[in-house]
Every structure is written in C-alpha cells, then in structure tokens.
Amino acid sequence: MFTGMIEEVGNVQSIRHGSRSASLSIRAKTVLEDVKLGDSIAVNGVCLTVTSFVTTSFTADVMHATLNQSALGSLTTGSLVNLERALAVNGRFGGHIVSGHIDGTGVITKIQKDEIAIWYTISANADLMRYIIDKGSITIDGISLTVAEVATHDFKVSLIPHTAQNTNLAQKRTGDLVNIENDCIGKYVEKLLKNPETKSKITKEFLLKYDY
C-alpha cells in the first residue's frame, strides 16, 4: 500500500523492451536507502517489484497487462518518474489509500497558472469519470491530489508550489498521458451495492442519510 506522497523524482536510465513486456532501470537515491530484492516501489503510481539494484539505481519488470493499462509504455530514456516506497507500518499516512494498481490513463488537455497554483485539466473515459467526485481524492502519476472540479468528460486538479517542485507533473505538457488510480472507497461501495448476495447493512439510503 502507498499514500501518494512522492518521496523523490527519479529518471529512467534505460529500457529493455521484450516482445510484450519491458524492464526499466531507474536512477534514484532516497527509495534505495533501505531497498531489498522484492520490495515494492510505485513508479508514476504503478506498483512495481524491485528485481535488482545497485547504489544508484534499481530495475523492475513491467508485464504486458501493465503496459496496456498504464502510461509506462510512453516512457523513454531520461523520463522523470515519481517514486514512492510502500508505506511502513510506523509511517505517517499523509495522503490517502493508494494501491498502486492503475485504473487507466487520462490526457492533460489544459495547464493554467493561477498565481502560486498550477491547474491541470485531465480528460478521462466514462469508466474512470464515474468514480471521480468533487473534493474527492485521486492519484495522478502516483501523486495524491484533491479533485477541484468535475465535468462530464474531464476533471481539474490544482498543484501548490511544493508539489510542483517535488514531482514530475510540472514537467508535463498538454497531450501527455498520466496514470490514474481512483479512490478505492467508491469502487468497494459500488461492488457492495451491486452484489445481491451481500448482506451488508450499507444501503443507498444509508449512504444518502450520512451525506455520502
């Protein structure tokens, strides 16, 4: 599990392509301080397993399904990537619950400065938009953000200077793909409500009563 609080921005050192897969070598520092083989590291929000490492970089395999579902396939040598280690049991929970399992990708359609903030408008398909709510949590390229505005086919998030300076989102341009992980709470609630065999006391009326 992750929190969406980015620890550092690494860069892609090399990519070895298979016929339907890839192996990434990523230069990093902070996330390597206590790394072990088999550890999970979120790369642009995608949970990957460390397969080897040296003092300045680590490698991780990306299978075909992950390449299809995420924006990792668009990475090139030199690409900047957001990195976060799995949450330690004694760590602070500064963001929200992030699984590292991407729901899909969105496209940045507009970037706008607003004094100290930077606004990003991101378009996404209906399967992703259904779980995106105003003032709800969302993970963009591994970054825990708050949804500032929602329309039919897109939504907006706003970055404070600290987030812009310590993630790769400030380097993105209109037309770029980003990984999206929806807040897991909405997906679980929907599953419970749709399953006729579920004996949970959580009903639509219950949720409306408590303003969910």
N, CA, C and O of each residue as an XYZ file, in Angstrom:
848
protein
N       0.835     -1.190      0.000
C       0.000      0.000      0.000
C       0.876      1.249      0.000
O       1.977      1.255      0.551
N       0.364      2.306     -0.630
C       1.083      3.570     -0.719
C       0.161      4.695     -0.248
O      -1.009      4.473      0.063
N       0.720      5.911     -0.204
C      -0.080      7.050      0.259
C      -0.205      8.154     -0.787
O      -1.011      9.069     -0.621
N       0.578      8.082     -1.858
C       0.554      9.143     -2.850
C       1.440     10.323     -2.490
O       1.395     11.363     -3.147
N       2.248     10.162     -1.441
C       3.201     11.210     -1.060
C       4.540     10.859     -1.699
O       5.236      9.957     -1.233
N       4.897     11.559     -2.748
C       6.083     11.234     -3.530
C       7.354     11.504     -2.715
O       7.507     12.568     -2.116
N       8.259     10.525     -2.706
C       9.495     10.668     -1.940
C      10.609     11.324     -2.755
O      11.428     12.067     -2.215
N      10.633     11.045     -4.047
C      11.635     11.676     -4.906
C      11.243     11.474     -6.368
O      10.397     10.644     -6.698
N      11.880     12.253     -7.222
C      11.709     12.097     -8.663
C      12.967     11.433     -9.205
O      14.063     11.984     -9.105
N      12.801     10.253     -9.776
C      13.924      9.556    -10.404
C      13.898      9.762    -11.904
O      13.031     10.462    -12.428
N      14.844      9.156    -12.591
C      14.790      9.232    -14.052
C      15.128      7.879    -14.657
O      15.910      7.103    -14.109
N      14.516      7.626    -15.796
C      14.690      6.344    -16.469
C      16.084      6.290    -17.085
O      16.426      7.084    -17.962
N      16.867      5.351    -16.611
C      18.246      5.199    -17.069
C      18.301      4.401    -18.363
O      19.079      4.720    -19.262
N      17.475      3.362    -18.458
C      17.412      2.555    -19.677
C      16.123      1.746    -19.670
O      15.524      1.510    -18.621
N      15.709      1.327    -20.858
C      14.532      0.491    -21.025
C      14.909     -0.670    -21.933
O      15.405     -0.471    -23.042
N      14.672     -1.870    -21.456
C      14.896     -3.044    -22.282
C      13.539     -3.619    -22.671
O      12.779     -4.083    -21.821
N      13.250     -3.582    -23.955
C      11.940     -3.999    -24.434
C      11.936     -5.476    -24.808
O      12.839     -5.964    -25.488
N      10.891     -6.180    -24.346
C      10.633     -7.527    -24.804
C       9.565     -7.473    -25.875
O       9.163     -6.383    -26.282
N       9.101     -8.595    -26.333
C       8.069     -8.589    -27.363
C       6.748     -8.044    -26.821
O       6.007     -7.385    -27.549
N       6.450     -8.312    -25.555
C       5.204     -7.832    -24.941
C       5.426     -7.340    -23.511
O       4.488     -7.291    -22.715
N       6.647     -6.982    -23.192
C       6.972     -6.554    -21.833
C       8.138     -5.573    -21.888
O       8.629     -5.232    -22.964
N       8.574     -5.127    -20.713
C       9.712     -4.209    -20.644
C      10.389     -4.348    -19.288
O       9.778     -4.799    -18.319
N      11.650     -3.959    -19.229
C      12.395     -3.901    -17.981
C      12.956     -2.490    -17.853
O      13.677     -2.018    -18.733
N      12.623     -1.825    -16.755
C      13.051     -0.444    -16.532
C      14.226     -0.397    -15.572
O      14.234     -1.099    -14.560
N      15.212      0.424    -15.882
C      16.287      0.738    -14.954
C      16.117      2.201    -14.580
O      16.132      3.073    -15.450
N      15.956      2.476    -13.287
C      15.615      3.821    -12.840
C      16.653      4.331    -11.847
O      16.939      3.687    -10.837
N      17.203      5.485    -12.150
C      18.165      6.115    -11.250
C      17.420      6.770    -10.099
O      16.453      7.500    -10.314
N      17.866      6.510     -8.891
C      17.189      7.034     -7.706
C      18.173      7.131     -6.553
O      19.325      6.711     -6.665
N      17.708      7.687     -5.445
C      18.558      7.811     -4.264
C      17.775      7.469     -2.991
O      18.099      6.503     -2.300
N      16.762      8.251     -2.689
C      16.031      8.093     -1.430
C      15.392      6.719     -1.300
O      15.513      6.079     -0.256
N      14.716      6.258     -2.342
C      13.992      4.981     -2.246
C      14.929      3.780     -2.178
O      14.487      2.656     -1.941
N      16.237      4.021     -2.388
C      17.214      2.935     -2.332
C      17.878      2.815     -0.960
O      18.698      1.922     -0.747
N      17.533      3.700     -0.036
C      18.218      3.740      1.256
C      18.091      2.428      2.033
O      19.028      2.021      2.720
N      16.944      1.770      1.928
C      16.754      0.513      2.661
C      16.169     -0.564      1.758
O      15.501     -1.483      2.234
N      16.420     -0.454      0.459
C      15.796     -1.352     -0.523
C      16.290     -2.791     -0.385
O      17.438     -3.045     -0.020
N      15.383     -3.723     -0.689
C      15.711     -5.147     -0.733
C      15.080     -5.739     -1.983
O      14.098     -5.205     -2.499
N      15.633     -6.829     -2.466
C      15.042     -7.511     -3.605
C      13.606     -7.902     -3.270
O      13.325     -8.409     -2.184
N      12.713     -7.663     -4.209
C      11.311     -7.988     -3.996
C      10.491     -6.876     -3.393
O       9.272     -7.005     -3.284
N      11.129     -5.774     -2.993
C      10.388     -4.643     -2.441
C       9.480     -4.033     -3.504
O       9.739     -4.149     -4.702
N       8.421     -3.386     -3.049
C       7.512     -2.676     -3.942
C       7.859     -1.192     -3.961
O       8.021     -0.564     -2.915
N       7.968     -0.650     -5.158
C       8.162      0.789     -5.345
C       7.160      1.257     -6.388
O       7.062      0.678     -7.469
N       6.418      2.304     -6.060
C       5.468      2.866     -7.018
C       6.221      3.786     -7.970
O       6.884      4.733     -7.546
N       6.110      3.492     -9.262
C       6.745      4.290    -10.311
C       5.628      4.963    -11.101
O       4.879      4.301    -11.820
N       5.522      6.293    -10.963
C       4.385      7.027    -11.541
C       3.060      6.383    -11.142
O       2.114      6.318    -11.926
N       3.023      5.907     -9.889
C       1.795      5.360     -9.355
C       1.576      3.890     -9.597
O       0.607      3.324     -9.091
N       2.455      3.246    -10.361
C       2.316      1.820    -10.661
C       3.206      1.026     -9.715
O       4.415      1.252     -9.660
N       2.621      0.108     -8.978
C       3.386     -0.720     -8.051
C       4.241     -1.713     -8.835
O       3.712     -2.587     -9.522
N       5.561     -1.578     -8.732
C       6.496     -2.472     -9.407
C       7.390     -3.151     -8.366
O       7.587     -2.638     -7.264
N       7.922     -4.306     -8.739
C       8.778     -5.081     -7.846
C      10.247     -4.910     -8.212
O      10.623     -5.054     -9.375
N      11.059     -4.608     -7.235
C      12.496     -4.448     -7.462
C      13.107     -5.813     -7.780
O      13.049     -6.726     -6.957
N      13.689     -5.954     -8.964
C      14.299     -7.225     -9.371
C      15.812     -7.216     -9.217
O      16.430     -8.277     -9.117
N      16.409     -6.048     -9.197
C      17.838     -5.904     -8.912
C      18.108     -4.446     -8.569
O      17.302     -3.568     -8.878
N      19.245     -4.192     -7.929
C      19.578     -2.806     -7.600
C      21.070     -2.673     -7.342
O      21.753     -3.635     -6.988
N      21.556     -1.447     -7.532
C      22.905     -1.057     -7.137
C      22.748      0.221     -6.310
O      21.627      0.596     -5.967
N      23.827      0.875     -5.995
C      23.732      2.030     -5.093
C      23.003      3.222     -5.705
O      22.511      4.086     -4.979
N      22.929      3.274     -7.027
C      22.340      4.455     -7.664
C      21.114      4.172     -8.509
O      20.537      5.101     -9.074
N      20.696      2.914     -8.614
C      19.544      2.619     -9.470
C      18.936      1.266     -9.123
O      19.540      0.467     -8.408
N      17.747      1.022     -9.632
C      17.099     -0.274     -9.478
C      16.397     -0.636    -10.778
O      16.115      0.228    -11.609
N      16.123     -1.915    -10.941
C      15.398     -2.370    -12.121
C      14.077     -2.993    -11.694
O      13.947     -3.513    -10.586
N      13.105     -2.932    -12.591
C      11.793     -3.515    -12.347
C      11.206     -3.968    -13.674
O      11.347     -3.294    -14.694
N      10.549     -5.115    -13.644
C       9.912     -5.637    -14.850
C       8.494     -5.106    -14.965
O       7.803     -4.916    -13.964
N       8.068     -4.869    -16.207
C       6.709     -4.405    -16.475
C       6.066     -5.378    -17.448
O       6.511     -5.506    -18.589
N       5.027     -6.062    -17.004
C       4.399     -7.060    -17.868
C       3.447     -6.407    -18.865
O       3.141     -5.218    -18.774
N       2.987     -7.215    -19.817
C       2.176     -6.720    -20.924
C       0.903     -6.020    -20.438
O       0.557     -4.948    -20.935
N       0.212     -6.620    -19.475
C      -1.036     -6.029    -18.988
C      -0.814     -4.644    -18.395
O      -1.630     -3.742    -18.586
N       0.287     -4.479    -17.679
C       0.594     -3.185    -17.067
C       0.914     -2.138    -18.127
O       0.498     -0.986    -18.006
N       1.649     -2.528    -19.162
C       1.948     -1.601    -20.251
C       0.672     -1.134    -20.937
O       0.557      0.029    -21.324
N      -0.285     -2.047    -21.086
C      -1.541     -1.698    -21.748
C      -2.420     -0.799    -20.889
O      -3.113      0.077    -21.406
N      -2.392     -1.017    -19.586
C      -3.305     -0.324    -18.687
C      -2.776      1.026    -18.214
O      -3.552      1.880    -17.787
N      -1.475      1.222    -18.287
C      -0.869      2.429    -17.736
C      -0.137      3.232    -18.810
O      -0.105      2.859    -19.983
N       0.450      4.349    -18.369
C       1.227      5.201    -19.272
C       2.709      4.858    -19.244
O       3.512      5.600    -19.810
N       3.101      3.757    -18.603
C       4.517      3.395    -18.537
C       5.091      3.099    -19.926
O       6.289      3.266    -20.156
N       4.236      2.663    -20.841
C       4.710      2.377    -22.191
C       5.189      3.601    -22.946
O       5.888      3.474    -23.951
N       4.823      4.788    -22.476
C       5.244      6.022    -23.142
C       6.559      6.571    -22.582
O       7.063      7.586    -23.064
N       7.115      5.903    -21.567
C       8.390      6.365    -21.000
C       9.528      6.156    -21.987
O       9.528      5.201    -22.764
N      10.490      7.057    -21.945
C      11.699      6.933    -22.760
C      12.907      7.156    -21.852
O      12.751      7.586    -20.709
N      14.087      6.872    -22.342
C      15.306      7.119    -21.565
C      15.380      8.594    -21.182
O      15.278      9.471    -22.041
N      15.556      8.859    -19.906
C      15.603     10.236    -19.422
C      14.299     10.739    -18.846
O      14.270     11.803    -18.228
N      13.214      9.993    -19.035
C      11.921     10.417    -18.485
C      11.990     10.526    -16.966
O      12.596      9.686    -16.301
N      11.369     11.560    -16.429
C      11.290     11.731    -14.982
C      10.098     10.936    -14.452
O       9.020     10.947    -15.045
N      10.304     10.247    -13.332
C       9.233      9.422    -12.761
C       9.109      9.674    -11.270
O      10.108      9.844    -10.572
N       7.875      9.695    -10.788
C       7.603      9.848     -9.359
C       7.817      8.510     -8.659
O       7.364      7.473     -9.144
N       8.502      8.533     -7.524
C       8.832      7.305     -6.809
C       8.347      7.372     -5.360
O       8.473      8.395     -4.688
N       7.794      6.257     -4.906
C       7.381      6.138     -3.503
C       7.527      4.689     -3.061
O       7.074      3.772     -3.745
N       8.161      4.494     -1.915
C       8.231      3.156     -1.327
C       6.895      2.791     -0.688
O       6.096      3.665     -0.349
N       6.665      1.502     -0.531
C       5.457      1.049      0.167
C       5.443      1.632      1.576
O       6.492      1.840      2.186
N       4.246      1.891      2.082
C       4.084      2.517      3.388
C       4.603      1.624      4.503
O       4.234      0.454      4.601
N       5.465      2.190      5.343
C       5.932      1.467      6.526
C       4.835      1.481      7.585
O       4.055      2.430      7.661
N       4.775      0.431      8.403
C       3.728      0.314      9.424
C       3.761      1.500     10.384
O       2.715      1.942     10.859
N       4.948      2.013     10.669
C       5.061      3.128     11.606
C       5.143      4.473     10.894
O       5.528      5.475     11.497
N       4.781      4.498      9.603
C       4.873      5.749      8.846
C       3.632      6.614      8.999
O       2.590      6.144      9.455
N       3.751      7.876      8.616
C       2.617      8.795      8.644
C       1.767      8.589      7.386
O       2.295      8.380      6.294
N       0.467      8.650      7.556
C      -0.444      8.485      6.433
C      -0.827      9.875      5.936
O      -1.888     10.391      6.288
N       0.033     10.482      5.120
C      -0.171     11.867      4.730
C      -1.072     12.080      3.539
O      -1.559     13.192      3.334
N      -1.313     11.041      2.736
C      -2.131     11.223      1.543
C      -3.468     10.526      1.689
O      -4.283     10.900      2.533
N      -3.699      9.499      0.857
C      -4.889      8.661      1.006
C      -4.515      7.237      0.619
O      -3.376      6.989      0.221
N      -5.446      6.299      0.728
C      -5.141      4.900      0.431
C      -4.887      4.730     -1.065
O      -5.781      4.946     -1.884
N      -3.664      4.342     -1.412
C      -3.261      4.142     -2.805
C      -2.736      2.717     -2.945
O      -1.828      2.317     -2.217
N      -3.294      1.960     -3.862
C      -2.901      0.560     -4.013
C      -1.740      0.368     -4.973
O      -1.026     -0.632     -4.894
N      -1.546      1.325     -5.885
C      -0.530      1.151     -6.926
C      -1.048      0.344     -8.104
O      -0.281     -0.036     -8.989
N      -2.353      0.083     -8.116
C      -2.988     -0.637     -9.222
C      -3.777      0.371    -10.055
O      -4.857      0.810     -9.660
N      -3.229      0.727    -11.199
C      -3.787      1.793    -12.017
C      -5.124      1.386    -12.620
O      -5.279      0.264    -13.103
N      -6.094      2.307    -12.590
C      -7.397      2.049    -13.201
C      -7.410      2.388    -14.690
O      -8.225      1.853    -15.442
N      -6.516      3.266    -15.115
C      -6.452      3.663    -16.516
C      -5.614      4.913    -16.685
O      -4.880      5.301    -15.776
N      -5.718      5.532    -17.822
C      -4.935      6.742    -18.108
C      -5.848      7.896    -18.508
O      -6.966      7.701    -18.983
N      -5.338      9.085    -18.302
C      -6.024     10.291    -18.744
C      -5.078     11.118    -19.596
O      -3.889     10.813    -19.684
N      -5.596     12.152    -20.218
C      -4.802     13.028    -21.072
C      -4.900     14.459    -20.545
O      -5.997     14.968    -20.317
N      -3.764     15.095    -20.354
C      -3.754     16.500    -19.939
C      -4.205     17.357    -21.121
O      -3.561     17.369    -22.170
N      -5.307     18.068    -20.945
C      -5.829     18.885    -22.039
C      -5.577     20.379    -21.843
O      -5.642     21.154    -22.798
N      -5.290     20.779    -20.608
C      -5.045     22.207    -20.354
C      -4.208     22.377    -19.102
O      -4.407     21.679    -18.108
N      -3.271     23.310    -19.159
C      -2.448     23.673    -17.994
C      -2.531     25.186    -17.837
O      -2.277     25.927    -18.787
N      -2.882     25.641    -16.648
C      -3.090     27.072    -16.446
C      -2.513     27.528    -15.108
O      -2.769     26.924    -14.067
N      -1.736     28.596    -15.157
C      -1.188     29.180    -13.930
C      -2.245     30.040    -13.258
O      -2.996     30.750    -13.926
N      -2.300     29.971    -11.930
C      -3.228     30.781    -11.152
C      -2.483     31.270     -9.925
O      -2.581     30.678     -8.850
N      -1.732     32.361    -10.090
C      -0.859     32.898     -9.059
C       0.136     31.820     -8.632
O       0.996     31.451     -9.431
N       0.054     31.297     -7.399
C       1.036     30.298     -6.979
C       0.663     28.881     -7.430
O       1.497     27.977     -7.407
N      -0.580     28.700     -7.833
C      -1.060     27.358     -8.180
C      -0.923     27.076     -9.685
O      -0.817     27.989    -10.504
N      -0.930     25.784    -10.010
C      -0.993     25.356    -11.405
C      -2.188     24.417    -11.536
O      -2.282     23.414    -10.830
N      -3.104     24.757    -12.454
C      -4.296     23.953    -12.684
C      -4.079     23.025    -13.875
O      -3.573     23.433    -14.921
N      -4.474     21.771    -13.691
C      -4.400     20.785    -14.763
C      -5.807     20.274    -15.046
O      -6.516     19.839    -14.138
N      -6.199     20.333    -16.306
C      -7.447     19.719    -16.735
C      -7.090     18.396    -17.402
O      -6.254     18.355    -18.305
N      -7.716     17.332    -16.959
C      -7.385     15.990    -17.442
C      -8.658     15.304    -17.932
O      -9.641     15.201    -17.198
N      -8.631     14.841    -19.170
C      -9.780     14.120    -19.714
C      -9.597     12.631    -19.462
O      -8.476     12.124    -19.453
N     -10.709     11.941    -19.258
C     -10.677     10.509    -18.993
C     -11.965      9.877    -19.498
O     -12.966     10.563    -19.703
N     -11.932      8.561    -19.699
C     -13.133      7.898    -20.211
C     -14.181      7.740    -19.107
O     -13.916      7.986    -17.931
N     -15.368      7.325    -19.522
C     -16.503      7.255    -18.594
C     -16.270      6.265    -17.462
O     -16.755      6.476    -16.351
N     -15.530      5.181    -17.726
C     -15.273      4.182    -16.678
C     -14.465      4.764    -15.522
O     -14.607      4.329    -14.379
N     -13.613      5.752    -15.820
C     -12.838      6.416    -14.770
C     -13.621      7.576    -14.152
O     -13.596      7.775    -12.937
N     -14.317      8.340    -15.002
C     -15.021      9.527    -14.526
C     -16.119      9.186    -13.526
O     -16.444     10.018    -12.680
N     -16.691      8.009    -13.594
C     -17.803      7.656    -12.710
C     -17.397      7.636    -11.240
O     -18.246      7.784    -10.361
N     -16.093      7.452    -10.965
C     -15.620      7.391     -9.584
C     -14.983      8.704     -9.119
O     -14.536      8.807     -7.977
N     -14.943      9.686     -9.987
C     -14.285     10.951     -9.654
C     -15.318     11.948     -9.166
O     -16.249     12.289     -9.895
N     -15.157     12.420     -7.933
C     -16.119     13.343     -7.351
C     -15.423     14.624     -6.903
O     -14.231     14.633     -6.597
N     -16.189     15.690     -6.874
C     -15.683     16.984     -6.440
C     -15.182     16.900     -5.007
O     -15.891     16.416     -4.124
N     -13.981     17.361     -4.778
C     -13.296     17.364     -3.479
C     -12.893     15.959     -3.028
O     -12.487     15.775     -1.881
N     -12.997     14.978     -3.904
C     -12.564     13.630     -3.575
C     -11.078     13.451     -3.832
O     -10.427     14.328     -4.399
N     -10.549     12.317     -3.413
C      -9.137     12.019     -3.615
C      -8.927     11.295     -4.939
O      -9.781     10.527     -5.382
N      -7.786     11.548     -5.559
C      -7.416     10.865     -6.793
C      -5.894     10.791     -6.856
O      -5.199     11.644     -6.304
N      -5.390      9.773     -7.529
C      -3.946      9.632     -7.688
C      -3.579      9.855     -9.153
O      -4.046      9.135    -10.035
N      -2.739     10.858     -9.402
C      -2.277     11.171    -10.748
C      -0.780     10.921    -10.804
O      -0.013     11.590    -10.111
N      -0.353      9.958    -11.629
C       1.063      9.588    -11.715
C       1.668      9.350    -10.325
O       2.817      9.702    -10.055
N       0.853      8.739     -9.454
C       1.332      8.408     -8.118
C       1.172      9.498     -7.087
O       1.487      9.280     -5.917
N       0.688     10.673     -7.481
C       0.559     11.812     -6.567
C      -0.851     11.862     -5.984
O      -1.829     11.876     -6.731
N      -0.960     11.889     -4.680
C      -2.256     12.046     -4.033
C      -2.707     13.501     -4.178
O      -2.057     14.421     -3.681
N      -3.839     13.690     -4.874
C      -4.353     15.034     -5.120
C      -5.838     15.096     -4.806
O      -6.516     14.072     -4.717
N      -6.330     16.316     -4.641
C      -7.751     16.542     -4.414
C      -8.393     17.035     -5.700
O      -7.890     17.960     -6.337
N      -9.496     16.423     -6.076
C     -10.231     16.849     -7.266
C     -10.862     18.208     -6.977
O     -11.617     18.355     -6.017
N     -10.551     19.192     -7.804
C     -11.040     20.548     -7.567
C     -12.315     20.859     -8.334
O     -13.090     21.728     -7.934
N     -12.533     20.150     -9.437
C     -13.702     20.422    -10.270
C     -13.937     19.221    -11.177
O     -12.987     18.612    -11.666
N     -15.206     18.883    -11.401
C     -15.543     17.738    -12.243
C     -16.552     18.153    -13.304
O     -17.549     18.808    -13.003
N     -16.283     17.764    -14.550
C     -17.228     17.951    -15.648
C     -17.596     16.569    -16.185
O     -17.258     15.555    -15.574
N     -18.280     16.528    -17.311
C     -18.743     15.246    -17.851
C     -17.590     14.371    -18.318
O     -17.553     13.173    -18.034
N     -16.644     14.979    -19.041
C     -15.575     14.190    -19.657
C     -14.180     14.497    -19.106
O     -13.198     13.888    -19.531
N     -14.091     15.435    -18.167
C     -12.779     15.760    -17.606
C     -12.914     16.271    -16.184
O     -14.019     16.472    -15.680
N     -11.776     16.475    -15.550
C     -11.755     16.995    -14.188
C     -10.511     17.857    -14.023
O      -9.619     17.840    -14.871
N     -10.455     18.614    -12.924
C      -9.331     19.508    -12.671
C      -8.711     19.231    -11.313
O      -9.400     18.914    -10.343
N      -7.393     19.359    -11.271
C      -6.654     19.326    -10.013
C      -5.748     20.550     -9.984
O      -5.402     21.103    -11.028
N      -5.373     20.961     -8.794
C      -4.526     22.141     -8.640
C      -3.306     21.785     -7.807
O      -3.421     21.129     -6.771
N      -2.128     22.224     -8.268
C      -0.873     21.938     -7.567
C      -0.374     23.170     -6.842
O      -0.331     24.262     -7.408
N       0.010     22.987     -5.568
C       0.705     24.037     -4.847
C       2.176     23.995     -5.262
O       2.615     22.991     -5.823
N       2.944     25.041     -5.009
C       4.353     25.065     -5.430
C       5.173     23.879     -4.936
O       6.004     23.361     -5.681
N       4.959     23.434     -3.689
C       5.740     22.314     -3.159
C       5.537     21.072     -4.010
O       6.503     20.389     -4.353
N       4.294     20.774     -4.353
C       4.010     19.585     -5.168
C       4.612     19.724     -6.554
O       5.164     18.765     -7.093
N       4.510     20.905     -7.129
C       5.082     21.131     -8.458
C       6.601     20.948     -8.460
O       7.169     20.426     -9.419
N       7.246     21.379     -7.387
C       8.706     21.308     -7.318
C       9.229     19.922     -6.980
O      10.386     19.611     -7.263
N       8.391     19.087     -6.379
C       8.875     17.799     -5.889
C       8.236     16.587     -6.574
O       8.318     15.465     -6.075
N       7.602     16.828     -7.717
C       7.062     15.744     -8.525
C       7.367     16.032     -9.988
O       7.932     17.075    -10.318
N       6.994     15.107    -10.859
C       7.271     15.302    -12.282
C       6.134     15.996    -13.014
O       6.251     16.267    -14.209
N       5.021     16.294    -12.316
C       3.853     16.827    -13.009
C       4.115     18.196    -13.630
O       3.522     18.539    -14.652
N       4.999     18.974    -13.017
C       5.315     20.286    -13.574
C       6.043     20.185    -14.914
O       6.093     21.159    -15.665
N       6.604     19.019    -15.217
C       7.300     18.818    -16.490
C       6.360     18.340    -17.596
O       6.753     18.266    -18.760
N       5.124     18.018    -17.233
C       4.169     17.511    -18.211
C       3.656     18.632    -19.116
O       3.663     19.805    -18.742
N       3.218     18.252    -20.292
C       2.673     19.187    -21.264
C       1.295     18.715    -21.707
O       0.935     17.557    -21.492
N       0.527     19.600    -22.320
C      -0.777     19.197    -22.834
C      -0.583     18.083    -23.858
O       0.342     18.118    -24.670
N      -1.459     17.112    -23.803
C      -1.355     15.950    -24.674
C      -0.665     14.765    -24.032
O      -0.735     13.652    -24.553
N       0.006     14.988    -22.898
C       0.701     13.891    -22.216
C      -0.293     12.968    -21.506
O      -1.323     13.406    -20.994
N       0.050     11.683    -21.492
C      -0.726     10.691    -20.756
C      -0.297     10.682    -19.291
O       0.881     10.862    -18.984
N      -1.250     10.474    -18.394
C      -0.940     10.305    -16.977
C      -1.693      9.091    -16.448
O      -2.785      8.768    -16.917
N      -1.093      8.422    -15.462
C      -1.744      7.291    -14.820
C      -2.776      7.782    -13.808
O      -2.538      8.741    -13.073
N      -3.919      7.114    -13.784
C      -4.983      7.478    -12.853
C      -5.360      6.272    -12.001
O      -5.634      5.190    -12.521
N      -5.371      6.471    -10.696
C      -5.956      5.484     -9.788
C      -7.062      6.169     -9.006
O      -6.814      7.108     -8.249
N      -8.286      5.692     -9.197
C      -9.426      6.256     -8.473
C      -9.376      5.883     -6.999
O      -8.750      4.895     -6.614
N     -10.040      6.682     -6.187
C     -10.160      6.376     -4.764
C     -10.860      5.021     -4.607
O     -11.940      4.810     -5.159
N     -10.255      4.120     -3.865
C     -10.779      2.761     -3.762
C     -12.115      2.684     -3.043
O     -12.862      1.727     -3.247
N     -12.437      3.661     -2.209
C     -13.664      3.594     -1.415
C     -14.895      3.515     -2.313
O     -15.793      2.711     -2.063
N     -14.943      4.335     -3.347
C     -16.089      4.332     -4.246
C     -16.268      3.002     -4.951
O     -17.397      2.554     -5.151
N     -15.174      2.368     -5.330
C     -15.247      1.089     -6.035
C     -15.771     -0.012     -5.133
O     -16.555     -0.854     -5.571
N     -15.344     -0.014     -3.879
C     -15.818     -1.025     -2.939
C     -17.299     -0.831     -2.615
O     -18.058     -1.797     -2.541
N     -17.699      0.422     -2.424
C     -19.104      0.702     -2.125
C     -19.985      0.258     -3.287
O     -21.032     -0.353     -3.074
N     -19.568      0.561     -4.507
C     -20.343      0.163     -5.681
C     -20.486     -1.355     -5.762
O     -21.566     -1.866     -6.058
N     -19.401     -2.071     -5.500
C     -19.425     -3.528     -5.541
C     -20.400     -4.093     -4.511
O     -21.157     -5.019     -4.804
N     -20.378     -3.531     -3.306
C     -21.276     -3.992     -2.246
C     -22.737     -3.762     -2.604
O     -23.587     -4.616     -2.353
N     -23.026     -2.606     -3.191
C     -24.404     -2.268     -3.514
C     -24.939     -3.080     -4.684
O     -26.141     -3.335     -4.767
N     -24.046     -3.492     -5.595
C     -24.478     -4.223     -6.781
C     -24.647     -5.718     -6.542
O     -25.379     -6.387     -7.270
N     -23.973     -6.239     -5.526
C     -23.991     -7.673     -5.282
C     -25.249     -8.057     -4.511
O     -25.380     -7.691     -3.343
N     -26.184     -8.787     -5.134
C     -27.439     -9.125     -4.453
C     -27.262    -10.081     -3.288
O     -28.146    -10.193     -2.438
N     -26.124    -10.776     -3.238
C     -25.894    -11.735     -2.153
C     -25.258    -11.090     -0.931
O     -25.110    -11.717      0.118
N     -24.884     -9.815     -1.088
C     -24.245     -9.118      0.032
C     -25.259     -8.838      1.146
O     -26.355     -8.338      0.892
N     -24.885     -9.158      2.346
C     -25.776     -8.958      3.484
C     -25.383     -7.725      4.288
O     -25.811     -7.552      5.429
N     -24.563     -6.870      3.678
C     -24.118     -5.668      4.375
C     -25.298     -4.743      4.659
O     -26.260     -4.694      3.892
N     -25.214     -4.020      5.755
C     -26.250     -3.056      6.121
C     -26.055     -1.728      5.409
O     -26.849     -0.803      5.580
N     -24.977     -1.630      4.595
C     -24.733     -0.391      3.851
C     -25.633     -0.374      2.624
O     -25.426     -1.152      1.693
N     -26.611      0.492      2.614
C     -27.541      0.625      1.503
C     -27.436      2.025      0.914
O     -26.774      2.899      1.473
N     -28.095      2.225     -0.217
C     -28.108      3.549     -0.837
C     -28.733      4.562      0.120
O     -28.249      5.688      0.245
N     -29.807      4.157      0.793
C     -30.478      5.054      1.731
C     -29.576      5.419      2.911
O     -29.577      6.557      3.381
N     -28.800      4.425      3.385
C     -27.863      4.653      4.491
C     -26.814      5.684      4.085
O     -26.510      6.596      4.853
N     -26.261      5.542      2.882
C     -25.215      6.463      2.414
C     -25.769      7.878      2.225
O     -25.107      8.858      2.569
N     -26.986      7.982      1.676
C     -27.586      9.294      1.482
C     -27.863      9.982      2.822
O     -27.714     11.196      2.957
N     -28.266      9.180      3.802
C     -28.570      9.722      5.120
C     -27.357     10.403      5.727
O     -27.489     11.421      6.406
N     -26.162      9.843      5.485
C     -24.931     10.393      6.067
C     -24.106     11.175      5.048
O     -22.893     11.323      5.198
N     -24.784     11.679      3.997
C     -24.197     12.615      3.029
C     -23.059     12.026      2.223
O     -22.124     12.749      1.878
N     -23.101     10.729      1.906
C     -22.103     10.134      1.031
C     -22.636     10.126     -0.396
O     -21.951      9.664     -1.308
